[in-house]
Amino acid sequence: MDQSRDHNTPFANRGLVVAVRGSVVDLRFETQLPPIYRLLRAGSDGQIRIEVLAQLDDQHVRGIALTPTQGLARGMWVEDSGAPLMAPVGQGLLGRMFDVFGNAIDRQPPPTDIQWRSVHNAPPPLARRSTQSEVFETGIKLIDVLLPLERGGKAGLFGGAGVGKTVLLTEMIHNMIGHHAGVSLFCGIGERCREGEELYREMKDAGVLPHMVMVFGQMNEPPGSRFRVGHAALTMAEYFRDDEQRDVLLLIDNIFRFIQAGMEVSGLMGQMPSRLGYQPTMGTELSGLEERIANTDAGAITSIQAVYVPADDFTDPAAVHTFSHLSASIVLSRKRAGEGLYPAIDPLQSSSQMATPGIVGTRHYALAQEIRRTLAQYAELKDIIAMLGLEQLSPEDRNLVARARRLERFLTQPFFTTERFTGLTGKLVSLTDSLDGCERILGDEFRDVPERALYMIGGVDEALVKVKDDKDNRDKEKTS
């Protein structure tokens, strides 16, 4: 059913606007009461869209506007569209950018070869779900070694403002889309418009746009639009998984903004707030979205989600509820970002369900555990070093500190998406090279190599090349 059909089409059901409070609209219908989730239209050309969220009595409904309510007034006519909010699906979506209503927002003609489907779908039943566990390589050393992602799983990038969530997500898009055979779908919920425009340009320049779909409901949109844009993106992803039987990479930035939009809608609807002002239905709303991201016998939806953590408080209900849905939690640390260790992932706070010997193999698992142990012991020794100095440690502890500091620097990586800011060429590192590098550092092979030589490199052998180049440069300066 085309959402852009002519507004003058006669509808059986018409109502009147009774009250307008911000984005919440109360309406009266004399004949037939519209069901929950029905989309209503108001305004001279139907440009104001309202979704029914509550039936107040046998004649009144309360809805949330998905568009700005400017111009809406009491006594105006509202028409029942006869359907819920619909999203376009089909091959015609590839390479295009859409809003929550399925309108193309990339200044190109409307797509052809599409169908329209309701955004309100149930998660796949247990009988249809697949249970295979397979690792999804990202080319980012720290993630592939310590926090392997699951193909068909859900990974979250947790962090406060300005620690690099969007940069890390963009880098993953860059690294994965090249060798990801399926469809990639980016959903922007309540984030900056500038980031959406930049991502579109970068994907176009990289030549991967023909295999990608973008859906945006950014922070300038009303809460109703931000609340529903995730469902619209998932409807598109489900089409590619179930009808086309293709694997889908779904990237969401930012899932917290979905919860925040739900909180705004809940407050406007007059519901009693829960802890810290969150909506009482937050768990249900988040599950309704997250549980649709699943592996089935037809294909897999692999999801990577940025999660803003308010005031760096990981006990915040939004972060706690999101944690429970994920197979991997990647926690970004402001402290590491302050030390210049990018990606600023905290390896001790982050976790992955895939990091088991049965999935990643015995060697990989043992190495990851040894790296964690080394970094954890170094974290414990930091207070002693700060008070007494490195010299007061035993020789064994001094060696451990040297290994840990070299590991920390080796696990940094220059990104393709930040080349123009850092001047460093981006690196994509295979899992084999990452594991070899960590194993050699733990074996003290790089004991005599300066720490700075391991900072912002790809494979570990690049450190030796760096040391050699530094030595040659110093020799030249001496001779000149």
C-alpha positions in Angstrom: 0.0 0.0 0.0 1.6 3.2 -1.2 2.1 5.8 1.6 2.3 8.6 -1.0 -1.2 7.9 -2.4 -3.4 10.9 -3.1 -4.8 12.5 0.0 -8.1 13.2 -1.8 -9.0 9.5 -2.1 -12.3 9.1 -0.2 -11.9 7.3 3.1 -14.8 5.8 5.0 -13.7 7.2 8.4 -13.2 10.8 9.4 -12.7 12.4 12.8 -12.1 15.8 14.5 -9.1 17.1 16.4 -10.2 17.7 20.0 -6.9 18.7 21.7 -3.2 19.3 20.6 -0.5 19.1 23.3 2.9 19.2 21.6 3.1 16.0 19.7 0.1 14.4 21.4 -3.2 14.8 19.6 -6.7 13.8 20.9 -9.3 13.0 18.3 -13.0 12.2 18.2 -14.6 9.7 15.8 -18.4 9.4 15.6 -18.8 6.3 13.5 -15.8 3.9 13.7 -12.9 4.1 16.2 -9.5 3.6 14.5 -7.5 0.6 15.9 -4.1 1.0 17.7 -1.2 1.7 15.4 -3.6 3.1 12.6 -2.0 6.0 10.7 -4.2 9.1 10.5 -3.7 12.2 8.2 -4.5 15.8 8.8 -3.7 19.1 7.3 -4.6 20.6 3.9 -2.7 17.9 1.9 -2.4 15.2 4.5 1.1 16.3 5.5 0.5 15.8 9.2 0.7 12.1 10.1 -0.6 10.8 13.5 -0.3 7.2 14.8 -3.0 6.0 17.2 -1.5 4.8 20.5 -4.5 4.7 22.9 -8.3 4.4 22.7 -9.7 6.7 25.5 -13.4 5.7 25.3 -15.8 4.6 22.6 -15.4 7.9 20.6 -12.0 9.3 21.5 -8.4 8.2 20.6 -5.0 9.6 21.5 -2.2 9.6 19.0 1.4 10.7 18.6 2.3 12.9 15.6 5.1 11.5 13.5 5.6 15.0 11.8 5.7 18.5 13.3 2.2 19.6 14.4 2.6 23.2 13.2 -0.7 24.3 11.7 -2.8 21.7 13.5 -5.8 23.1 15.3 -8.9 22.0 17.2 -11.9 21.3 15.0 -9.7 20.2 12.0 -10.7 17.1 10.1 -8.6 14.0 10.3 -8.8 11.1 7.9 -8.1 7.4 8.6 -5.6 6.1 6.1 -6.9 2.5 6.5 -3.5 1.1 7.4 -0.7 1.3 9.9 2.6 3.1 9.2 4.1 1.3 6.1 7.8 0.9 5.0 9.0 0.3 1.4 10.7 -3.0 0.7 12.3 -4.4 -2.5 15.4 -4.3 -4.7 14.7 -0.6 -5.5 15.8 0.4 -2.0 19.5 -0.4 -2.6 21.7 2.6 -2.8 19.0 5.0 -1.5 18.3 7.1 1.6 14.9 7.2 3.2 12.9 8.8 6.1 10.5 7.0 8.5 7.7 7.3 5.9 9.7 5.7 3.1 10.2 9.0 1.3 13.5 9.2 -0.6 15.6 12.0 0.9 18.7 11.8 -1.4 17.3 14.3 -4.0 16.7 11.5 -6.5 13.4 10.3 -8.0 11.2 8.0 -5.9 12.3 4.4 -6.2 10.5 1.9 -8.4 10.3 -1.9 -7.9 9.1 -1.7 -4.3 6.2 -3.0 -2.2 4.8 -1.5 1.1 4.6 -3.4 4.4 3.6 -2.6 7.9 6.4 -1.7 10.3 4.7 -3.5 13.1 5.8 -7.2 12.8 6.3 -9.9 15.4 9.7 -11.4 16.0 10.4 -14.7 14.3 9.1 -17.8 16.3 11.6 -20.0 18.1 11.0 -22.8 15.6 12.4 -20.7 12.7 15.5 -19.4 14.5 19.0 -20.7 13.7 21.5 -21.6 16.5 24.8 -21.7 14.6 27.7 -19.7 16.1 30.2 -18.2 13.6 32.7 -15.4 14.2 32.4 -12.2 12.2 35.8 -10.6 11.5 36.0 -6.8 11.6 39.7 -6.2 10.8 40.1 -4.3 14.1 42.7 -6.0 16.3 41.3 -5.4 19.7 37.8 -6.5 18.8 38.8 -9.6 16.8 41.3 -10.8 19.5 39.5 -10.1 22.7 35.8 -9.5 21.8 34.9 -11.5 18.7 31.6 -10.6 17.2 28.9 -13.2 16.2 27.6 -13.5 12.7 23.9 -13.0 13.2 24.4 -11.7 16.7 24.0 -8.2 18.3 27.0 -6.2 19.4 26.8 -2.9 21.3 29.3 0.0 21.4 28.8 1.6 24.8 30.2 5.0 25.7 29.5 8.5 26.8 29.7 11.6 24.6 32.9 12.0 22.5 34.7 8.7 23.1 34.4 7.4 19.5 31.2 5.4 19.1 30.3 6.8 15.7 33.9 6.7 14.5 34.2 3.0 15.5 30.8 2.2 13.9 31.8 4.0 10.7 35.1 2.1 10.6 33.3 -1.2 11.0 31.1 -0.2 8.0 34.2 0.6 5.9 35.9 -2.7 6.8 32.9 -5.0 6.6 31.0 -3.8 3.6 33.9 -4.6 1.2 33.8 -8.3 2.0 30.2 -8.6 3.3 28.3 -10.5 0.6 24.8 -9.5 1.8 23.0 -6.2 2.2 24.1 -3.4 4.6 21.4 -1.3 6.3 22.2 1.9 8.3 19.6 3.3 10.6 20.2 6.7 12.2 18.1 7.3 15.2 18.2 10.7 16.8 21.8 11.5 16.0 23.3 14.5 14.1 22.2 15.2 10.5 25.8 16.1 9.6 26.9 12.5 10.4 24.2 11.1 8.1 25.3 13.3 5.2 29.0 12.5 5.8 28.3 8.7 5.9 26.3 8.9 2.6 29.2 10.8 0.9 31.8 8.4 2.3 29.9 5.3 1.2 29.4 6.8 -2.2 33.1 7.5 -2.6 34.0 4.0 -1.4 31.8 2.5 -4.1 29.7 0.5 -1.6 26.4 2.5 -1.8 24.8 0.0 -4.4 24.7 -2.7 -1.6 23.5 -0.4 1.1 20.2 1.2 2.3 20.1 4.2 4.7 17.1 5.2 6.9 17.2 8.3 9.0 15.1 9.9 11.8 17.6 12.3 13.2 17.5 14.6 16.2 15.6 17.4 14.4 12.6 15.0 13.9 9.7 14.8 16.4 9.8 12.0 19.0 7.2 9.9 17.2 9.4 9.8 14.1 12.5 8.8 16.0 10.5 6.2 17.9 9.4 4.5 14.7 12.4 4.8 12.4 14.0 1.7 13.9 10.9 -0.4 13.1 10.9 0.9 9.5 14.6 -0.1 9.1 13.9 -3.6 10.6 11.0 -4.1 8.2 13.4 -3.5 5.3 16.0 -5.8 6.8 13.5 -8.6 7.3 12.5 -8.4 3.6 16.1 -9.0 2.5 16.5 -11.8 5.1 13.2 -13.6 4.5 12.2 -12.9 0.9 15.7 -12.5 -0.7 17.3 -15.0 1.7 20.4 -12.8 2.1 22.5 -11.9 5.1 22.0 -8.4 6.4 24.4 -6.2 8.3 22.2 -3.7 10.4 24.0 -0.8 11.9 22.1 1.4 14.4 23.3 4.8 15.7 22.0 5.3 18.4 19.8 2.8 20.2 19.7 5.0 23.3 17.9 7.7 21.2 15.2 5.1 20.5 14.7 4.7 24.2 14.9 8.5 24.7 12.2 9.0 22.0 10.0 6.4 23.8 10.5 8.3 27.0 9.3 11.5 25.4 6.3 9.8 23.8 5.4 8.1 27.1 5.7 11.4 29.0 3.5 13.2 26.4 1.0 10.4 26.6 0.7 11.0 30.4 2.2 7.7 31.6 3.7 7.6 35.1 7.5 7.6 34.7 9.7 4.8 36.1 13.2 5.0 37.6 15.2 8.1 36.5 12.2 9.3 34.4 12.3 6.4 31.9 9.0 5.1 30.6 7.5 2.1 32.5 7.3 0.1 29.2 11.0 0.5 28.3 11.8 -3.2 28.5 8.8 -4.2 26.3 9.6 -1.5 23.7 13.3 -2.4 23.5 12.5 -6.2 23.3 10.0 -5.5 20.5 12.7 -4.0 18.4 15.7 -6.1 19.5 14.0 -9.5 19.2 13.3 -8.9 15.5 17.0 -8.9 14.9 17.6 -12.7 14.6 19.1 -15.6 12.7 16.5 -17.7 10.9 16.6 -20.6 8.5 16.4 -18.1 5.6 19.3 -15.8 6.6 20.9 -13.7 9.3 20.7 -10.1 10.5 24.0 -9.2 12.2 23.5 -6.0 14.2 26.1 -3.5 15.5 24.5 -0.8 17.7 26.0 2.4 19.2 24.7 2.9 22.7 25.1 6.3 24.4 25.6 6.0 28.1 24.3 9.1 30.0 27.1 10.7 32.2 29.2 7.5 31.7 26.9 5.7 34.2 26.7 2.0 33.2 24.1 1.4 35.8 21.7 3.6 34.0 18.4 1.6 33.2 18.8 2.3 29.4 22.3 0.8 29.4 21.3 -2.1 31.7 18.3 -3.1 29.5 20.4 -2.9 26.3 23.2 -5.1 27.8 20.8 -8.0 28.2 20.0 -8.2 24.5 23.6 -8.3 23.2 26.1 -11.2 22.4 29.0 -8.7 22.6 29.4 -5.5 24.7 32.2 -3.2 23.6 32.7 -0.6 26.3 34.5 2.6 25.3 36.6 4.3 28.1 37.1 8.1 28.4 40.3 7.3 30.3 41.8 5.4 27.4 40.6 8.1 25.0 42.4 10.7 27.2 45.6 8.6 26.9 45.4 8.6 23.1 44.8 4.8 23.0 42.3 4.5 20.1 40.0 2.7 19.6 39.3 3.6 23.2 37.9 0.1 24.1 38.3 -1.0 27.7 39.3 -4.7 27.3 38.5 -5.5 30.9 35.0 -4.1 31.0 34.0 -5.4 27.5 32.8 -9.0 26.9 31.7 -11.4 24.2 29.8 -14.6 24.4 31.9 -15.9 21.4 35.2 -15.9 23.4 35.0 -19.6 24.2 37.5 -22.4 23.2 34.7 -24.3 21.3 34.0 -21.3 19.0 37.3 -19.4 18.5 39.7 -22.3 19.1 42.0 -23.2 22.0 45.0 -21.1 20.9 42.9 -17.9 20.4 41.1 -18.4 23.7 44.3 -19.0 25.7 46.0 -15.9 24.1 42.9 -13.7 24.9 42.9 -14.9 28.5 46.6 -14.3 28.9 46.2 -10.7 27.4 43.4 -10.0 29.8 45.4 -11.3 32.8 48.4 -9.2 31.8 46.3 -6.0 31.4 44.4 -6.7 34.7 47.6 -7.2 36.7 49.0 -4.0 35.1 45.8 -2.1 36.2 46.4 -3.3 39.8 50.0 -2.2 39.7 49.2 1.3 38.5 48.5 2.7 42.0 51.8 1.4 43.3 53.7 2.8 40.3 51.9 6.2 40.9 52.9 6.3 44.6 56.4 4.6 44.6 57.6 4.6 41.1 58.4 1.8 38.6 61.8 1.1 40.3 60.1 -0.2 43.5 58.5 -3.1 41.6 60.1 -6.6 41.5 61.8 -7.6 38.2 58.9 -9.9 37.3 56.4 -7.1 37.8 58.5 -4.7 35.8 58.5 -7.2 32.9 54.8 -7.6 33.2 54.3 -3.8 33.0 56.5 -3.6 30.0 54.5 -6.4 28.2 51.2 -4.8 29.1 52.2 -1.3 27.9 53.5 -2.8 24.6 50.2 -4.8 24.3 48.1 -1.6 24.9 50.0 0.2 22.2 49.9 -2.7 19.7 46.1 -2.9 20.1 45.7 0.7 18.9 45.0 1.1 15.2 44.9 3.9 12.6 41.4 4.0 11.0 40.5 4.6 7.4 37.7 6.9 8.5 40.0 9.2 10.4 42.8 9.5 7.9 42.1 13.1 7.1 42.3 14.1 10.8 45.3 12.0 11.9 47.4 11.9 8.7 47.9 8.2 9.3 46.9 5.6 6.7 44.2 3.3 7.9 45.0 -0.4 8.5 42.9 -3.5 8.2 44.5 -6.4 10.2 43.7 -10.1 9.8 42.9 -12.2 12.9 46.0 -14.3 12.2 48.3 -11.3 12.2 46.7 -9.9 15.3 47.1 -13.1 17.2 50.7 -13.6 16.1 51.6 -10.0 17.2 50.1 -10.5 20.6 51.8 -13.9 21.0 55.2 -12.5 20.1 54.8 -9.5 22.5 53.8 -11.8 25.4 56.8 -14.0 24.5 59.1 -10.9 25.1 60.2 -10.8 21.5 59.7 -7.0 21.5 61.3 -6.3 24.9 64.0 -4.1 23.3 61.7 -2.3 20.9 60.5 1.1 22.2 56.8 1.3 23.1 56.2 4.1 20.7 57.2 1.9 17.8 54.1 -0.3 18.5 51.7 2.6 18.6 49.2 3.0 15.7 50.5 0.2 13.5 48.9 -2.7 11.7 50.8 -6.0 11.8 53.5 -6.2 14.5 56.4 -6.4 12.0 55.7 -2.7 11.1 57.2 -1.8 14.5 60.6 -3.3 13.4 60.4 -1.3 10.2 59.6 1.9 12.2 62.6 1.3 14.5 64.9 0.7 11.4 63.5 3.9 9.7 64.1 6.0 12.9 67.7 4.6 13.2 68.4 5.4 9.5 67.0 9.0 10.0 69.2 9.5 13.0 72.3 8.3 11.1 71.5 10.7 8.2 71.2 13.6 10.7 74.6 12.7 12.2 76.4 12.5 8.8 74.8 15.8 7.7 
